[in-house]
Amino acid sequence: MLKIETLKKNHDRAKFDCGTDELNKYLRRTARQHLDKGMSRTFVLIDDNSPTKILGYYTLAACEIHVEKLPRKYSKKYPSKVPAAKLARLAVSKNRQRQGFGTLMMVNAIERILFVSKNLGIIGFFVDAKNEEAKGYYEQFGFISLPDNPLELFLPIATLQQAYESIVQK
């Protein structure tokens, strides 16, 4: 059975390969350090039958946004800086891509952000897409591009619940 859990020392980070060096290196060299220092949280997708093998991972972090970066319809509602959540990384093992694992992890990330939003003030969920293909992937969840950088995307907290419900109903 598939499950998502916080990255632990026993997870085999060395063998993970998503095809992108930057994402592989982050998981291998930095993710545990950031977790230990409280800078971010990395969650791994595993199968109970092979609990140390990482099928995919994502990283969440808190961030602060300057509202002038937001689309005007949102920026006029807030003070100059606002708290938010960020999907810092999302990766699926090369041999498991295009099997729905990314969506499974996105749903889990959104659930976590919704929980946090009930206990901590945040205005939305942000992600930096690495390219146009990744941008299209995130747009299916309701993310919208920021005016000054089309690869920086935003999902307002007010619509996050709607996005979650539409994903879960598919």
Protein Blocks (a to p, Z undefined) as FASTA:
>chain_A
ZZdddddfklcfklgcghiaklmmmmmmmmmmmmmnopaccdddddfklmmbcfbdcddd
dddddfklpcfklmmmpcfbdcddddfbdcddfklgonopmmmmmmmmmmmmmmmmmmoc
cfbdcdddfbfklmmmmmmnopacdfklmkbccddfklmmmmmmmmmmZZ
